[in-house]
Amino acid sequence: MSQNEKTYSANIIENVKYSSKDSKGNQYIITADEGEIDINNSNIIFLKNVNGIIKLKNANKILISSDFGKYNTINFDTIFSQNVIINYLQNQIKGGYLDFSILRNLMIISRNVIYTDTENTLKTDVIEINIETKDAKFFMYDNNKVSIKKKK
């Protein structure tokens, strides 16, 4: 190697796309503008400008976007963070943090959560959604009440 040559090693990937399917036929696709492989654990990828699509068998798509993400290539668990937006049918949920797990069939949205549908706007601390049953639980901390505002 000459004096002017330098060796670079990078763990950055551009235009990231992962796709997985569970035994029930549900599909999960995640894309990002950029991914960085964790130096300490090559199964973890840190993502920027993230989009997720959950295609549930016999159901409509769930679309997810966020500024950042952390994706596990082994179990497909994904953490979405900062400016998280979830769209499903005519429902939208905004928050700061989303923990999504295919194995647990669970989405937990937290940090300044705002749920909007065609008739209501709801503010809460945490929404826990079972993706299989679509059951949702709303949680507040410190005995605060969930705030619901009816659209006019």
Backbone torsions as a table, in degrees:
resi	resn	phi	psi	omega
1	MET	NA	132.3	179.6
2	SER	-77.2	170.4	-177.5
3	GLN	-64.6	-29.7	-177.4
4	ASN	-85.3	-13.5	-178.8
5	GLU	-82.4	142.5	177.1
6	LYS	-127.4	148.4	177.2
7	THR	-102.9	129.5	178.3
8	TYR	-118.8	141.5	170.8
9	SER	-127.6	133.6	-177.1
10	ALA	-132.9	149.8	175.5
11	ASN	-121.6	31.4	179.7
12	ILE	-99.3	135.0	177.7
13	ILE	-123.1	133.4	176.0
14	GLU	-99.4	152.1	178.6
15	ASN	52.1	62.1	-177.5
16	VAL	-76.5	139.4	173.8
17	LYS	-147.5	126.2	174.2
18	TYR	-125.9	143.7	178.9
19	SER	-137.1	136.8	177.7
20	SER	-143.4	158.4	180.0
21	LYS	-136.8	136.3	178.1
22	ASP	-91.0	177.4	-176.4
23	SER	-66.8	-17.7	-179.8
24	LYS	-90.0	-3.1	179.4
25	GLY	94.1	2.9	176.1
26	ASN	-76.1	141.3	-177.9
27	GLN	-117.7	144.4	179.4
28	TYR	-130.1	122.6	179.7
29	ILE	-122.3	131.4	176.9
30	ILE	-127.3	134.2	177.4
31	THR	-130.2	155.8	177.8
32	ALA	-154.8	152.7	176.8
33	ASP	-65.5	-34.2	-176.1
34	GLU	-151.9	144.9	175.9
35	GLY	-132.8	146.0	177.0
36	GLU	-127.3	121.6	-179.2
37	ILE	-73.5	131.4	178.0
38	ASP	-63.2	125.3	-178.5
39	ILE	-62.0	-34.1	-177.5
40	ASN	-85.9	-18.3	-178.7
41	ASN	-149.5	102.0	-175.0
42	SER	-67.6	-7.2	176.5
43	ASN	-84.6	-7.0	-178.6
44	ILE	-109.1	132.1	178.4
45	ILE	-125.6	127.2	175.7
46	PHE	-91.2	129.5	-170.6
47	LEU	-116.6	153.4	174.4
48	LYS	-126.0	141.0	-178.4
49	ASN	52.4	73.8	-168.2
50	VAL	-100.0	142.1	172.9
51	ASN	-133.8	135.3	177.1
52	GLY	-124.8	144.1	174.3
53	ILE	-127.5	125.0	175.0
54	ILE	-109.9	115.2	178.5
55	LYS	-104.3	97.8	179.4
56	LEU	-79.4	137.7	178.3
57	LYS	-62.1	132.6	180.0
58	ASN	59.5	32.7	177.8
59	ALA	-151.8	172.0	179.5
60	ASN	-79.2	164.9	-179.8
61	LYS	-74.9	148.7	169.9
62	ILE	-110.2	125.1	-179.9
63	LEU	-107.9	135.6	-177.8
64	ILE	-131.0	138.7	172.7
65	SER	-139.7	152.4	176.5
66	SER	-162.2	166.8	178.1
67	ASP	-72.7	-38.5	-175.6
68	PHE	-135.1	161.3	177.3
69	GLY	-155.2	162.8	175.0
70	LYS	-134.8	114.3	-172.1
71	TYR	-114.0	133.4	176.9
72	ASN	-101.2	115.1	-175.6
73	THR	-73.3	-13.4	179.6
74	ILE	-84.9	-54.0	-176.0
75	ASN	-107.4	-0.1	176.5
76	PHE	68.6	6.3	175.3
77	ASP	-60.7	140.9	-177.6
78	THR	-136.3	134.0	171.2
79	ILE	-103.8	123.0	174.0
80	PHE	-104.8	136.3	179.9
81	SER	-141.5	153.0	-179.1
82	GLN	62.7	120.0	179.1
83	ASN	54.9	49.0	179.2
84	VAL	-76.3	130.4	176.6
85	ILE	-131.3	127.7	178.2
86	ILE	-118.4	127.3	177.4
87	ASN	-119.6	129.3	176.8
88	TYR	-145.3	118.8	-174.0
89	LEU	52.5	-123.0	179.0
90	GLN	-103.7	24.9	179.3
91	ASN	-109.3	142.6	175.8
92	GLN	-134.9	137.0	175.7
93	ILE	-123.9	129.3	175.6
94	LYS	-116.4	143.5	178.3
95	GLY	-166.4	-176.8	-178.2
96	GLY	-100.2	-16.3	-172.0
97	TYR	-154.1	133.1	177.9
98	LEU	-133.6	124.1	174.0
99	ASP	-103.9	113.2	-177.2
100	PHE	-115.0	129.8	179.4
101	SER	-135.6	119.0	175.0
102	ILE	-67.1	-43.1	-177.1
103	LEU	-61.3	-38.5	-180.0
104	ARG	-90.4	-3.5	-175.5
105	ASN	52.7	44.5	-168.9
106	LEU	-138.4	138.9	170.7
107	MET	-123.7	125.7	177.2
108	ILE	-119.7	113.5	-177.4
109	ILE	-106.2	131.3	-178.9
110	SER	-142.9	174.7	178.0
111	ARG	72.5	97.0	177.4
112	ASN	54.4	57.7	-174.7
113	VAL	-82.6	131.3	175.6
114	ILE	-127.9	119.1	178.9
115	TYR	-105.6	128.6	-179.6
116	THR	-129.0	131.8	170.4
117	ASP	-125.0	-167.1	-175.3
118	THR	-67.4	-19.7	-175.6
119	GLU	-120.1	-21.5	-171.4
120	ASN	-134.8	156.6	167.6
121	THR	-124.5	128.6	-175.1
122	LEU	-125.5	131.5	176.6
123	LYS	-113.3	132.9	-177.3
124	THR	-152.2	174.7	178.7
125	ASP	-88.4	-39.7	-175.6
126	VAL	-146.1	138.7	168.9
127	ILE	-123.0	129.5	177.3
128	GLU	-112.8	121.4	-176.5
129	ILE	-120.8	127.0	172.0
130	ASN	-83.9	116.1	-174.3
131	ILE	-69.7	-27.6	-179.3
132	GLU	-74.6	-49.6	-177.3
133	THR	-90.5	-17.2	-175.6
134	LYS	65.9	16.7	173.7
135	ASP	-71.3	139.0	-179.8
136	ALA	-124.6	140.8	175.0
137	LYS	-122.0	136.3	-178.8
138	PHE	-111.9	134.0	-176.9
139	PHE	-127.6	144.1	172.6
140	MET	-126.7	148.9	177.0
141	TYR	-98.5	162.4	174.6
142	ASP	55.1	35.4	176.4
143	ASN	58.4	19.4	173.8
144	ASN	-72.1	157.7	179.5
145	LYS	-99.2	147.7	174.3
146	VAL	-64.8	133.1	-178.3
147	SER	-96.3	122.3	179.3
148	ILE	-120.8	128.5	178.9
149	LYS	-122.0	122.0	179.4
150	LYS	-78.6	133.1	177.1
151	LYS	-73.8	147.7	-178.8
152	LYS	-92.2	NA	NA
